[in-house]
Amino acid sequence: MKTLENKRIIVLGGSSGLGLATAQAAAADGAEVIIVSSNQQRIDQALATLPENSKGFALSLDRKKI
């Protein structure tokens, strides 16, 4: 049984490293995954490793820019 089926998760920093690994694990467990990162190119590369229904958005989370 997939414990995250019918759930949606948002992973900040989800385009590489631990964030991407978390997004991949959640997707494998049935979640719809949304990743957020500051770099669109890395988002696009990460989305290629995630299921087709995954989404990615470029957003700067730098507090100095808010």
Secondary structure, 3 states (H helix, E strand, C coil): CCCCCCCEEEEECCCCHHHHHHHHHHHHCCCEEEEEECCHHHHHHHHCCCCCCCEEEECCCCHHHC
